[in-house]
Amino acid sequence: MAGLSFSNSQIGLAHAMGHALGAVFKLPHGLCVGLYLASVVEFNSIGGADRYSRLNKIFPDEYREKSYI
């Protein structure tokens, strides 16, 4: 299930880079993924604008990062 959600969410890059960063610098995995997440979402939004648009309709305005809409 986790693998399917990574594939469908287009966040696999942040997860993979988080593994590498954590392994090299001995940092917690969640922290490492979080460091990459905003940049990966911004990059993915270029080709997946329609998907992010659908997500933006679900989440209230106060939880959205305006630069990614």
mmCIF file as Biopython writes it, N, C-alpha, C and O atoms, coordinates in Angstrom:
data_model
#
loop_
_atom_site.group_PDB
_atom_site.id
_atom_site.type_symbol
_atom_site.label_atom_id
_atom_site.label_alt_id
_atom_site.label_comp_id
_atom_site.label_asym_id
_atom_site.label_entity_id
_atom_site.label_seq_id
_atom_site.pdbx_PDB_ins_code
_atom_site.Cartn_x
_atom_site.Cartn_y
_atom_site.Cartn_z
_atom_site.occupancy
_atom_site.B_iso_or_equiv
_atom_site.auth_seq_id
_atom_site.auth_asym_id
_atom_site.pdbx_PDB_model_num
ATOM 1   N N  . MET A ? 1  ? 0.819   -1.187 0.000   1.0 0.0 1  A 1 
ATOM 2   C CA . MET A ? 1  ? 0.000   0.000  0.000   1.0 0.0 1  A 1 
ATOM 3   C C  . MET A ? 1  ? 0.870   1.260  0.000   1.0 0.0 1  A 1 
ATOM 4   O O  . MET A ? 1  ? 0.589   2.217  -0.721  1.0 0.0 1  A 1 
ATOM 5   N N  . ALA A ? 2  ? 1.922   1.249  0.811   1.0 0.0 2  A 1 
ATOM 6   C CA . ALA A ? 2  ? 2.780   2.436  0.876   1.0 0.0 2  A 1 
ATOM 7   C C  . ALA A ? 2  ? 3.421   2.706  -0.479  1.0 0.0 2  A 1 
ATOM 8   O O  . ALA A ? 2  ? 3.496   3.856  -0.913  1.0 0.0 2  A 1 
ATOM 9   N N  . GLY A ? 3  ? 3.882   1.655  -1.147  1.0 0.0 3  A 1 
ATOM 10  C CA . GLY A ? 3  ? 4.490   1.826  -2.462  1.0 0.0 3  A 1 
ATOM 11  C C  . GLY A ? 3  ? 3.524   2.390  -3.475  1.0 0.0 3  A 1 
ATOM 12  O O  . GLY A ? 3  ? 3.898   3.230  -4.295  1.0 0.0 3  A 1 
ATOM 13  N N  . LEU A ? 4  ? 2.281   1.937  -3.428  1.0 0.0 4  A 1 
ATOM 14  C CA . LEU A ? 4  ? 1.262   2.467  -4.339  1.0 0.0 4  A 1 
ATOM 15  C C  . LEU A ? 4  ? 1.012   3.941  -4.070  1.0 0.0 4  A 1 
ATOM 16  O O  . LEU A ? 4  ? 0.866   4.727  -5.006  1.0 0.0 4  A 1 
ATOM 17  N N  . SER A ? 5  ? 0.963   4.320  -2.806  1.0 0.0 5  A 1 
ATOM 18  C CA . SER A ? 5  ? 0.703   5.724  -2.510  1.0 0.0 5  A 1 
ATOM 19  C C  . SER A ? 5  ? 1.870   6.613  -2.937  1.0 0.0 5  A 1 
ATOM 20  O O  . SER A ? 5  ? 1.652   7.735  -3.394  1.0 0.0 5  A 1 
ATOM 21  N N  . PHE A ? 6  ? 3.107   6.126  -2.795  1.0 0.0 6  A 1 
ATOM 22  C CA . PHE A ? 6  ? 4.246   6.914  -3.275  1.0 0.0 6  A 1 
ATOM 23  C C  . PHE A ? 6  ? 4.179   7.085  -4.780  1.0 0.0 6  A 1 
ATOM 24  O O  . PHE A ? 6  ? 4.422   8.176  -5.294  1.0 0.0 6  A 1 
ATOM 25  N N  . SER A ? 7  ? 3.850   6.016  -5.488  1.0 0.0 7  A 1 
ATOM 26  C CA . SER A ? 7  ? 3.783   6.082  -6.951  1.0 0.0 7  A 1 
ATOM 27  C C  . SER A ? 7  ? 2.688   7.022  -7.412  1.0 0.0 7  A 1 
ATOM 28  O O  . SER A ? 7  ? 2.887   7.794  -8.350  1.0 0.0 7  A 1 
ATOM 29  N N  . ASN A ? 8  ? 1.532   6.967  -6.765  1.0 0.0 8  A 1 
ATOM 30  C CA . ASN A ? 8  ? 0.399   7.784  -7.179  1.0 0.0 8  A 1 
ATOM 31  C C  . ASN A ? 8  ? 0.525   9.238  -6.754  1.0 0.0 8  A 1 
ATOM 32  O O  . ASN A ? 8  ? -0.112  10.106 -7.351  1.0 0.0 8  A 1 
ATOM 33  N N  . SER A ? 9  ? 1.322   9.523  -5.747  1.0 0.0 9  A 1 
ATOM 34  C CA . SER A ? 9  ? 1.413   10.893 -5.252  1.0 0.0 9  A 1 
ATOM 35  C C  . SER A ? 9  ? 2.549   11.691 -5.887  1.0 0.0 9  A 1 
ATOM 36  O O  . SER A ? 9  ? 2.655   12.897 -5.667  1.0 0.0 9  A 1 
ATOM 37  N N  . GLN A ? 10 ? 3.380   11.043 -6.654  1.0 0.0 10 A 1 
ATOM 38  C CA . GLN A ? 10 ? 4.532   11.680 -7.301  1.0 0.0 10 A 1 
ATOM 39  C C  . GLN A ? 10 ? 5.531   12.247 -6.294  1.0 0.0 10 A 1 
ATOM 40  O O  . GLN A ? 10 ? 6.258   13.192 -6.602  1.0 0.0 10 A 1 
ATOM 41  N N  . ILE A ? 11 ? 5.567   11.674 -5.096  1.0 0.0 11 A 1 
ATOM 42  C CA . ILE A ? 11 ? 6.489   12.141 -4.072  1.0 0.0 11 A 1 
ATOM 43  C C  . ILE A ? 11 ? 7.636   11.146 -3.915  1.0 0.0 11 A 1 
ATOM 44  O O  . ILE A ? 11 ? 8.431   11.278 -2.985  1.0 0.0 11 A 1 
ATOM 45  N N  . GLY A ? 12 ? 7.741   10.169 -4.789  1.0 0.0 12 A 1 
ATOM 46  C CA . GLY A ? 12 ? 8.790   9.168  -4.704  1.0 0.0 12 A 1 
ATOM 47  C C  . GLY A ? 12 ? 10.184  9.764  -4.722  1.0 0.0 12 A 1 
ATOM 48  O O  . GLY A ? 12 ? 11.097  9.225  -4.095  1.0 0.0 12 A 1 
ATOM 49  N N  . LEU A ? 13 ? 10.360  10.864 -5.429  1.0 0.0 13 A 1 
ATOM 50  C CA . LEU A ? 13 ? 11.669  11.508 -5.501  1.0 0.0 13 A 1 
ATOM 51  C C  . LEU A ? 13 ? 12.102  12.027 -4.137  1.0 0.0 13 A 1 
ATOM 52  O O  . LEU A ? 13 ? 13.253  11.837 -3.743  1.0 0.0 13 A 1 
ATOM 53  N N  . ALA A ? 14 ? 11.205  12.675 -3.416  1.0 0.0 14 A 1 
ATOM 54  C CA . ALA A ? 14 ? 11.547  13.183 -2.082  1.0 0.0 14 A 1 
ATOM 55  C C  . ALA A ? 14 ? 11.900  12.028 -1.154  1.0 0.0 14 A 1 
ATOM 56  O O  . ALA A ? 14 ? 12.822  12.136 -0.345  1.0 0.0 14 A 1 
ATOM 57  N N  . HIS A ? 15 ? 11.181  10.943 -1.266  1.0 0.0 15 A 1 
ATOM 58  C CA . HIS A ? 15 ? 11.433  9.769  -0.432  1.0 0.0 15 A 1 
ATOM 59  C C  . HIS A ? 15 ? 12.802  9.161  -0.755  1.0 0.0 15 A 1 
ATOM 60  O O  . HIS A ? 15 ? 13.576  8.850  0.150   1.0 0.0 15 A 1 
ATOM 61  N N  . ALA A ? 16 ? 13.089  8.997  -2.018  1.0 0.0 16 A 1 
ATOM 62  C CA . ALA A ? 16 ? 14.379  8.418  -2.427  1.0 0.0 16 A 1 
ATOM 63  C C  . ALA A ? 16 ? 15.548  9.307  -2.017  1.0 0.0 16 A 1 
ATOM 64  O O  . ALA A ? 16 ? 16.560  8.819  -1.514  1.0 0.0 16 A 1 
ATOM 65  N N  . MET A ? 17 ? 15.405  10.610 -2.232  1.0 0.0 17 A 1 
ATOM 66  C CA . MET A ? 17 ? 16.482  11.526 -1.847  1.0 0.0 17 A 1 
ATOM 67  C C  . MET A ? 17 ? 16.627  11.584 -0.329  1.0 0.0 17 A 1 
ATOM 68  O O  . MET A ? 17 ? 17.733  11.750 0.187   1.0 0.0 17 A 1 
ATOM 69  N N  . GLY A ? 18 ? 15.506  11.445 0.386   1.0 0.0 18 A 1 
ATOM 70  C CA . GLY A ? 18 ? 15.541  11.414 1.841   1.0 0.0 18 A 1 
ATOM 71  C C  . GLY A ? 18 ? 16.330  10.229 2.365   1.0 0.0 18 A 1 
ATOM 72  O O  . GLY A ? 18 ? 17.074  10.347 3.338   1.0 0.0 18 A 1 
ATOM 73  N N  . HIS A ? 19 ? 16.162  9.072  1.707   1.0 0.0 19 A 1 
ATOM 74  C CA . HIS A ? 19 ? 16.937  7.891  2.091   1.0 0.0 19 A 1 
ATOM 75  C C  . HIS A ? 19 ? 18.432  8.150  1.935   1.0 0.0 19 A 1 
ATOM 76  O O  . HIS A ? 19 ? 19.223  7.844  2.827   1.0 0.0 19 A 1 
ATOM 77  N N  . ALA A ? 20 ? 18.802  8.706  0.814   1.0 0.0 20 A 1 
ATOM 78  C CA . ALA A ? 20 ? 20.218  8.957  0.543   1.0 0.0 20 A 1 
ATOM 79  C C  . ALA A ? 20 ? 20.809  9.968  1.526   1.0 0.0 20 A 1 
ATOM 80  O O  . ALA A ? 20 ? 21.894  9.748  2.064   1.0 0.0 20 A 1 
ATOM 81  N N  . LEU A ? 21 ? 20.115  11.054 1.757   1.0 0.0 21 A 1 
ATOM 82  C CA . LEU A ? 21 ? 20.608  12.085 2.672   1.0 0.0 21 A 1 
ATOM 83  C C  . LEU A ? 21 ? 20.739  11.532 4.091   1.0 0.0 21 A 1 
ATOM 84  O O  . LEU A ? 21 ? 21.738  11.774 4.769   1.0 0.0 21 A 1 
ATOM 85  N N  . GLY A ? 22 ? 19.731  10.796 4.527   1.0 0.0 22 A 1 
ATOM 86  C CA . GLY A ? 22 ? 19.755  10.222 5.867   1.0 0.0 22 A 1 
ATOM 87  C C  . GLY A ? 22 ? 20.880  9.221  6.051   1.0 0.0 22 A 1 
ATOM 88  O O  . GLY A ? 22 ? 21.493  9.152  7.116   1.0 0.0 22 A 1 
ATOM 89  N N  . ALA A ? 23 ? 21.146  8.453  5.020   1.0 0.0 23 A 1 
ATOM 90  C CA . ALA A ? 23 ? 22.212  7.457  5.108   1.0 0.0 23 A 1 
ATOM 91  C C  . ALA A ? 23 ? 23.587  8.116  5.209   1.0 0.0 23 A 1 
ATOM 92  O O  . ALA A ? 23 ? 24.443  7.660  5.967   1.0 0.0 23 A 1 
ATOM 93  N N  . VAL A ? 24 ? 23.791  9.167  4.460   1.0 0.0 24 A 1 
ATOM 94  C CA . VAL A ? 24 ? 25.091  9.837  4.457   1.0 0.0 24 A 1 
ATOM 95  C C  . VAL A ? 24 ? 25.323  10.621 5.750   1.0 0.0 24 A 1 
ATOM 96  O O  . VAL A ? 24 ? 26.411  10.574 6.325   1.0 0.0 24 A 1 
ATOM 97  N N  . PHE A ? 25 ? 24.296  11.343 6.203   1.0 0.0 25 A 1 
ATOM 98  C CA . PHE A ? 25 ? 24.473  12.232 7.354   1.0 0.0 25 A 1 
ATOM 99  C C  . PHE A ? 25 ? 23.856  11.705 8.644   1.0 0.0 25 A 1 
ATOM 100 O O  . PHE A ? 25 ? 23.849  12.403 9.658   1.0 0.0 25 A 1 
ATOM 101 N N  . LYS A ? 26 ? 23.332  10.464 8.614   1.0 0.0 26 A 1 
ATOM 102 C CA . LYS A ? 26 ? 22.744  9.833  9.806   1.0 0.0 26 A 1 
ATOM 103 C C  . LYS A ? 26 ? 21.648  10.702 10.428  1.0 0.0 26 A 1 
ATOM 104 O O  . LYS A ? 26 ? 21.644  10.954 11.632  1.0 0.0 26 A 1 
ATOM 105 N N  . LEU A ? 27 ? 20.724  11.151 9.582   1.0 0.0 27 A 1 
ATOM 106 C CA . LEU A ? 27 ? 19.602  11.980 10.012  1.0 0.0 27 A 1 
ATOM 107 C C  . LEU A ? 27 ? 18.304  11.170 9.950   1.0 0.0 27 A 1 
ATOM 108 O O  . LEU A ? 27 ? 18.229  10.195 9.202   1.0 0.0 27 A 1 
ATOM 109 N N  . PRO A ? 28 ? 17.284  11.555 10.718  1.0 0.0 28 A 1 
ATOM 110 C CA . PRO A ? 28 ? 16.001  10.853 10.670  1.0 0.0 28 A 1 
ATOM 111 C C  . PRO A ? 28 ? 15.364  10.943 9.279   1.0 0.0 28 A 1 
ATOM 112 O O  . PRO A ? 28 ? 15.425  11.978 8.616   1.0 0.0 28 A 1 
ATOM 113 N N  . HIS A ? 29 ? 14.760  9.846  8.861   1.0 0.0 29 A 1 
ATOM 114 C CA . HIS A ? 29 ? 14.186  9.769  7.511   1.0 0.0 29 A 1 
ATOM 115 C C  . HIS A ? 29 ? 13.104  10.830 7.285   1.0 0.0 29 A 1 
ATOM 116 O O  . HIS A ? 29 ? 13.090  11.487 6.244   1.0 0.0 29 A 1 
ATOM 117 N N  . GLY A ? 30 ? 12.217  10.996 8.236   1.0 0.0 30 A 1 
ATOM 118 C CA . GLY A ? 30 ? 11.139  11.980 8.077   1.0 0.0 30 A 1 
ATOM 119 C C  . GLY A ? 30 ? 11.659  13.389 7.889   1.0 0.0 30 A 1 
ATOM 120 O O  . GLY A ? 30 ? 11.134  14.146 7.072   1.0 0.0 30 A 1 
ATOM 121 N N  . LEU A ? 31 ? 12.678  13.742 8.633   1.0 0.0 31 A 1 
ATOM 122 C CA . LEU A ? 31 ? 13.296  15.057 8.492   1.0 0.0 31 A 1 
ATOM 123 C C  . LEU A ? 31 ? 13.877  15.231 7.094   1.0 0.0 31 A 1 
ATOM 124 O O  . LEU A ? 31 ? 13.686  16.270 6.461   1.0 0.0 31 A 1 
ATOM 125 N N  . CYS A ? 32 ? 14.578  14.222 6.620   1.0 0.0 32 A 1 
ATOM 126 C CA . CYS A ? 32 ? 15.211  14.297 5.295   1.0 0.0 32 A 1 
ATOM 127 C C  . CYS A ? 32 ? 14.182  14.422 4.186   1.0 0.0 32 A 1 
ATOM 128 O O  . CYS A ? 32 ? 14.362  15.211 3.259   1.0 0.0 32 A 1 
ATOM 129 N N  . VAL A ? 33 ? 13.111  13.658 4.270   1.0 0.0 33 A 1 
ATOM 130 C CA . VAL A ? 33 ? 12.052  13.748 3.262   1.0 0.0 33 A 1 
ATOM 131 C C  . VAL A ? 33 ? 11.419  15.141 3.307   1.0 0.0 33 A 1 
ATOM 132 O O  . VAL A ? 33 ? 11.152  15.745 2.268   1.0 0.0 33 A 1 
ATOM 133 N N  . GLY A ? 34 ? 11.186  15.639 4.518   1.0 0.0 34 A 1 
ATOM 134 C CA . GLY A ? 34 ? 10.601  16.963 4.667   1.0 0.0 34 A 1 
ATOM 135 C C  . GLY A ? 34 ? 11.448  18.066 4.063   1.0 0.0 34 A 1 
ATOM 136 O O  . GLY A ? 34 ? 10.918  19.050 3.546   1.0 0.0 34 A 1 
ATOM 137 N N  . LEU A ? 35 ? 12.757  17.908 4.126   1.0 0.0 35 A 1 
ATOM 138 C CA . LEU A ? 35 ? 13.643  18.911 3.541   1.0 0.0 35 A 1 
ATOM 139 C C  . LEU A ? 35 ? 13.488  18.991 2.023   1.0 0.0 35 A 1 
ATOM 140 O O  . LEU A ? 35 ? 13.622  20.066 1.439   1.0 0.0 35 A 1 
ATOM 141 N N  . TYR A ? 36 ? 13.212  17.878 1.400   1.0 0.0 36 A 1 
ATOM 142 C CA . TYR A ? 36 ? 13.089  17.836 -0.064  1.0 0.0 36 A 1 
ATOM 143 C C  . TYR A ? 36 ? 11.653  18.038 -0.563  1.0 0.0 36 A 1 
ATOM 144 O O  . TYR A ? 36 ? 11.445  18.371 -1.729  1.0 0.0 36 A 1 
ATOM 145 N N  . LEU A ? 37 ? 10.687  17.842 0.294   1.0 0.0 37 A 1 
ATOM 146 C CA . LEU A ? 37 ? 9.298   17.758 -0.154  1.0 0.0 37 A 1 
ATOM 147 C C  . LEU A ? 37 ? 8.803   18.996 -0.904  1.0 0.0 37 A 1 
ATOM 148 O O  . LEU A ? 37 ? 8.199   18.865 -1.968  1.0 0.0 37 A 1 
ATOM 149 N N  . ALA A ? 38 ? 9.043   20.171 -0.379  1.0 0.0 38 A 1 
ATOM 150 C CA . ALA A ? 38 ? 8.549   21.391 -1.035  1.0 0.0 38 A 1 
ATOM 151 C C  . ALA A ? 38 ? 9.132   21.556 -2.435  1.0 0.0 38 A 1 
ATOM 152 O O  . ALA A ? 38 ? 8.419   21.920 -3.370  1.0 0.0 38 A 1 
ATOM 153 N N  . SER A ? 39 ? 10.414  21.292 -2.577  1.0 0.0 39 A 1 
ATOM 154 C CA . SER A ? 39 ? 11.046  21.425 -3.896  1.0 0.0 39 A 1 
ATOM 155 C C  . SER A ? 39 ? 10.512  20.390 -4.879  1.0 0.0 39 A 1 
ATOM 156 O O  . SER A ? 39 ? 10.308  20.691 -6.055  1.0 0.0 39 A 1 
ATOM 157 N N  . VAL A ? 40 ? 10.289  19.176 -4.397  1.0 0.0 40 A 1 
ATOM 158 C CA . VAL A ? 40 ? 9.768   18.121 -5.275  1.0 0.0 40 A 1 
ATOM 159 C C  . VAL A ? 40 ? 8.333   18.431 -5.696  1.0 0.0 40 A 1 
ATOM 160 O O  . VAL A ? 40 ? 7.973   18.235 -6.857  1.0 0.0 40 A 1 
ATOM 161 N N  . VAL A ? 41 ? 7.517   18.911 -4.765  1.0 0.0 41 A 1 
ATOM 162 C CA . VAL A ? 41 ? 6.139   19.278 -5.111  1.0 0.0 41 A 1 
ATOM 163 C C  . VAL A ? 41 ? 6.141   20.404 -6.136  1.0 0.0 41 A 1 
ATOM 164 O O  . VAL A ? 41 ? 5.365   20.373 -7.091  1.0 0.0 41 A 1 
ATOM 165 N N  . GLU A ? 42 ? 6.994   21.384 -5.950  1.0 0.0 42 A 1 
ATOM 166 C CA . GLU A ? 42 ? 7.070   22.492 -6.910  1.0 0.0 42 A 1 
ATOM 167 C C  . GLU A ? 42 ? 7.480   21.982 -8.297  1.0 0.0 42 A 1 
ATOM 168 O O  . GLU A ? 42 ? 6.893   22.374 -9.305  1.0 0.0 42 A 1 
ATOM 169 N N  . PHE A ? 43 ? 8.484   21.113 -8.340  1.0 0.0 43 A 1 
ATOM 170 C CA . PHE A ? 43 ? 8.935   20.542 -9.611  1.0 0.0 43 A 1 
ATOM 171 C C  . PHE A ? 43 ? 7.832   19.705 -10.257 1.0 0.0 43 A 1 
ATOM 172 O O  . PHE A ? 43 ? 7.577   19.833 -11.454 1.0 0.0 43 A 1 
ATOM 173 N N  . ASN A ? 44 ? 7.180   18.856 -9.475  1.0 0.0 44 A 1 
ATOM 174 C CA . ASN A ? 44 ? 6.122   17.996 -10.013 1.0 0.0 44 A 1 
ATOM 175 C C  . ASN A ? 44 ? 4.902   18.789 -10.463 1.0 0.0 44 A 1 
ATOM 176 O O  . ASN A ? 44 ? 4.175   18.353 -11.356 1.0 0.0 44 A 1 
ATOM 177 N N  . SER A ? 45 ? 4.673   19.946 -9.856  1.0 0.0 45 A 1 
ATOM 178 C CA . SER A ? 45 ? 3.486   20.722 -10.218 1.0 0.0 45 A 1 
ATOM 179 C C  . SER A ? 45 ? 3.565   21.263 -11.641 1.0 0.0 45 A 1 
ATOM 180 O O  . SER A ? 45 ? 2.544   21.625 -12.225 1.0 0.0 45 A 1 
ATOM 181 N N  . ILE A ? 46 ? 4.761   21.321 -12.199 1.0 0.0 46 A 1 
ATOM 182 C CA . ILE A ? 46 ? 4.909   21.790 -13.584 1.0 0.0 46 A 1 
ATOM 183 C C  . ILE A ? 46 ? 4.208   20.823 -14.536 1.0 0.0 46 A 1 
ATOM 184 O O  . ILE A ? 46 ? 3.441   21.247 -15.400 1.0 0.0 46 A 1 
ATOM 185 N N  . GLY A ? 47 ? 4.464   19.551 -14.381 1.0 0.0 47 A 1 
ATOM 186 C CA . GLY A ? 47 ? 3.856   18.554 -15.266 1.0 0.0 47 A 1 
ATOM 187 C C  . GLY A ? 47 ? 2.557   17.987 -14.751 1.0 0.0 47 A 1 
ATOM 188 O O  . GLY A ? 47 ? 1.822   17.351 -15.507 1.0 0.0 47 A 1 
ATOM 189 N N  . GLY A ? 48 ? 2.253   18.198 -13.487 1.0 0.0 48 A 1 
ATOM 190 C CA . GLY A ? 48 ? 1.045   17.626 -12.908 1.0 0.0 48 A 1 
ATOM 191 C C  . GLY A ? 48 ? 0.110   18.674 -12.347 1.0 0.0 48 A 1 
ATOM 192 O O  . GLY A ? 48 ? -0.536  18.453 -11.323 1.0 0.0 48 A 1 
ATOM 193 N N  . ALA A ? 49 ? 0.036   19.806 -13.006 1.0 0.0 49 A 1 
ATOM 194 C CA . ALA A ? 49 ? -0.772  20.919 -12.511 1.0 0.0 49 A 1 
ATOM 195 C C  . ALA A ? 49 ? -2.234  20.516 -12.317 1.0 0.0 49 A 1 
ATOM 196 O O  . ALA A ? 49 ? -2.876  20.968 -11.369 1.0 0.0 49 A 1 
ATOM 197 N N  . ASP A ? 50 ? -2.761  19.681 -13.196 1.0 0.0 50 A 1 
ATOM 198 C CA . ASP A ? 50 ? -4.162  19.260 -13.067 1.0 0.0 50 A 1 
ATOM 199 C C  . ASP A ? 50 ? -4.378  18.450 -11.797 1.0 0.0 50 A 1 
ATOM 200 O O  . ASP A ? 50 ? -5.412  18.591 -11.143 1.0 0.0 50 A 1 
ATOM 201 N N  . ARG A ? 51 ? -3.420  17.604 -11.438 1.0 0.0 51 A 1 
ATOM 202 C CA . ARG A ? 51 ? -3.539  16.803 -10.215 1.0 0.0 51 A 1 
ATOM 203 C C  . ARG A ? 51 ? -3.460  17.684 -8.974  1.0 0.0 51 A 1 
ATOM 204 O O  . ARG A ? 51 ? -4.238  17.505 -8.036  1.0 0.0 51 A 1 
ATOM 205 N N  . TYR A ? 52 ? -2.545  18.617 -8.961  1.0 0.0 52 A 1 
ATOM 206 C CA . TYR A ? 52 ? -2.432  19.507 -7.807  1.0 0.0 52 A 1 
ATOM 207 C C  . TYR A ? 52 ? -3.650  20.420 -7.715  1.0 0.0 52 A 1 
ATOM 208 O O  . TYR A ? 52 ? -4.068  20.777 -6.614  1.0 0.0 52 A 1 
ATOM 209 N N  . SER A ? 53 ? -4.211  20.792 -8.824  1.0 0.0 53 A 1 
ATOM 210 C CA . SER A ? 53 ? -5.421  21.611 -8.815  1.0 0.0 53 A 1 
ATOM 211 C C  . SER A ? 53 ? -6.570  20.868 -8.138  1.0 0.0 53 A 1 
ATOM 212 O O  . SER A ? 53 ? -7.327  21.455 -7.366  1.0 0.0 53 A 1 
ATOM 213 N N  . ARG A ? 54 ? -6.696  19.583 -8.429  1.0 0.0 54 A 1 
ATOM 214 C CA . ARG A ? 54 ? -7.747  18.778 -7.780  1.0 0.0 54 A 1 
ATOM 215 C C  . ARG A ? 54 ? -7.503  18.688 -6.283  1.0 0.0 54 A 1 
ATOM 216 O O  . ARG A ? 54 ? -8.451  18.766 -5.502  1.0 0.0 54 A 1 
ATOM 217 N N  . LEU A ? 55 ? -6.255  18.525 -5.867  1.0 0.0 55 A 1 
ATOM 218 C CA . LEU A ? 55 ? -5.947  18.475 -4.437  1.0 0.0 55 A 1 
ATOM 219 C C  . LEU A ? 55 ? -6.235  19.808 -3.756  1.0 0.0 55 A 1 
ATOM 220 O O  . LEU A ? 55 ? -6.725  19.844 -2.627  1.0 0.0 55 A 1 
ATOM 221 N N  . ASN A ? 56 ? -5.928  20.898 -4.446  1.0 0.0 56 A 1 
ATOM 222 C CA . ASN A ? 56 ? -6.168  22.216 -3.870  1.0 0.0 56 A 1 
ATOM 223 C C  . ASN A ? 56 ? -7.633  22.474 -3.589  1.0 0.0 56 A 1 
ATOM 224 O O  . ASN A ? 56 ? -7.958  23.266 -2.704  1.0 0.0 56 A 1 
ATOM 225 N N  . LYS A ? 57 ? -8.520  21.828 -4.315  1.0 0.0 57 A 1 
ATOM 226 C CA . LYS A ? 57 ? -9.952  21.991 -4.074  1.0 0.0 57 A 1 
ATOM 227 C C  . LYS A ? 57 ? -10.388 21.260 -2.812  1.0 0.0 57 A 1 
ATOM 228 O O  . LYS A ? 57 ? -11.428 21.582 -2.237  1.0 0.0 57 A 1 
ATOM 229 N N  . ILE A ? 58 ? -9.608  20.285 -2.378  1.0 0.0 58 A 1 
ATOM 230 C CA . ILE A ? 58 ? -9.944  19.495 -1.198  1.0 0.0 58 A 1 
ATOM 231 C C  . ILE A ? 58 ? -9.501  20.188 0.086   1.0 0.0 58 A 1 
ATOM 232 O O  . ILE A ? 58 ? -10.234 20.196 1.075   1.0 0.0 58 A 1 
ATOM 233 N N  . PHE A ? 59 ? -8.290  20.777 0.071   1.0 0.0 59 A 1 
ATOM 234 C CA . PHE A ? 59 ? -7.731  21.356 1.285   1.0 0.0 59 A 1 
ATOM 235 C C  . PHE A ? 59 ? -8.151  22.814 1.453   1.0 0.0 59 A 1 
ATOM 236 O O  . PHE A ? 59 ? -8.207  23.559 0.475   1.0 0.0 59 A 1 
ATOM 237 N N  . PRO A ? 60 ? -8.445  23.224 2.682   1.0 0.0 60 A 1 
ATOM 238 C CA . PRO A ? 60 ? -8.792  24.624 2.938   1.0 0.0 60 A 1 
ATOM 239 C C  . PRO A ? 60 ? -7.623  25.549 2.614   1.0 0.0 60 A 1 
ATOM 240 O O  . PRO A ? 60 ? -6.465  25.131 2.624   1.0 0.0 60 A 1 
ATOM 241 N N  . ASP A ? 61 ? -7.936  26.798 2.328   1.0 0.0 61 A 1 
ATOM 242 C CA . ASP A ? 61 ? -6.921  27.785 1.935   1.0 0.0 61 A 1 
ATOM 243 C C  . ASP A ? 61 ? -5.777  27.909 2.922   1.0 0.0 61 A 1 
ATOM 244 O O  . ASP A ? 61 ? -4.629  28.065 2.505   1.0 0.0 61 A 1 
ATOM 245 N N  . GLU A ? 62 ? -6.049  27.844 4.211   1.0 0.0 62 A 1 
ATOM 246 C CA . GLU A ? 62 ? -4.987  28.070 5.203   1.0 0.0 62 A 1 
ATOM 247 C C  . GLU A ? 62 ? -3.929  26.985 5.210   1.0 0.0 62 A 1 
ATOM 248 O O  . GLU A ? 62 ? -2.864  27.173 5.797   1.0 0.0 62 A 1 
ATOM 249 N N  . TYR A ? 63 ? -4.195  25.847 4.568   1.0 0.0 63 A 1 
ATOM 250 C CA . TYR A ? 63 ? -3.211  24.753 4.506   1.0 0.0 63 A 1 
ATOM 251 C C  . TYR A ? 63 ? -2.447  24.711 3.183   1.0 0.0 63 A 1 
ATOM 252 O O  . TYR A ? 63 ? -1.601  23.838 2.991   1.0 0.0 63 A 1 
ATOM 253 N N  . ARG A ? 64 ? -2.725  25.615 2.294   1.0 0.0 64 A 1 
ATOM 254 C CA . ARG A ? 64 ? -2.072  25.618 0.996   1.0 0.0 64 A 1 
ATOM 255 C C  . ARG A ? 64 ? -0.905  26.580 0.950   1.0 0.0 64 A 1 
ATOM 256 O O  . ARG A ? 64 ? -0.934  27.649 1.558   1.0 0.0 64 A 1 
ATOM 257 N N  . GLU A ? 65 ? 0.121   26.182 0.217   1.0 0.0 65 A 1 
ATOM 258 C CA . GLU A ? 65 ? 1.247   27.068 -0.043  1.0 0.0 65 A 1 
ATOM 259 C C  . GLU A ? 65 ? 0.911   27.788 -1.342  1.0 0.0 65 A 1 
ATOM 260 O O  . GLU A ? 65 ? 0.829   27.165 -2.401  1.0 0.0 65 A 1 
ATOM 261 N N  . LYS A ? 66 ? 0.723   29.069 -1.262  1.0 0.0 66 A 1 
ATOM 262 C CA . LYS A ? 66 ? 0.231   29.856 -2.401  1.0 0.0 66 A 1 
ATOM 263 C C  . LYS A ? 66 ? 1.119   29.785 -3.634  1.0 0.0 66 A 1 
ATOM 264 O O  . LYS A ? 66 ? 0.614   29.872 -4.754  1.0 0.0 66 A 1 
ATOM 265 N N  . SER A ? 67 ? 2.426   29.630 -3.461  1.0 0.0 67 A 1 
ATOM 266 C CA . SER A ? 67 ? 3.319   29.632 -4.621  1.0 0.0 67 A 1 
ATOM 267 C C  . SER A ? 67 ? 3.199   28.362 -5.455  1.0 0.0 67 A 1 
ATOM 268 O O  . SER A ? 67 ? 3.702   28.328 -6.579  1.0 0.0 67 A 1 
ATOM 269 N N  . TYR A ? 68 ? 2.540   27.301 -4.936  1.0 0.0 68 A 1 
ATOM 270 C CA . TYR A ? 68 ? 2.418   26.049 -5.672  1.0 0.0 68 A 1 
ATOM 271 C C  . TYR A ? 68 ? 1.065   25.897 -6.348  1.0 0.0 68 A 1 
ATOM 272 O O  . TYR A ? 68 ? 0.802   24.878 -6.986  1.0 0.0 68 A 1 
ATOM 273 N N  . ILE A ? 69 ? 0.214   26.889 -6.215  1.0 0.0 69 A 1 
ATOM 274 C CA . ILE A ? 69 ? -1.149  26.771 -6.779  1.0 0.0 69 A 1 
ATOM 275 C C  . ILE A ? 69 ? -1.158  27.256 -8.211  1.0 0.0 69 A 1 
ATOM 276 O O  . ILE A ? 69 ? -2.203  27.240 -8.861  1.0 0.0 69 A 1 
#
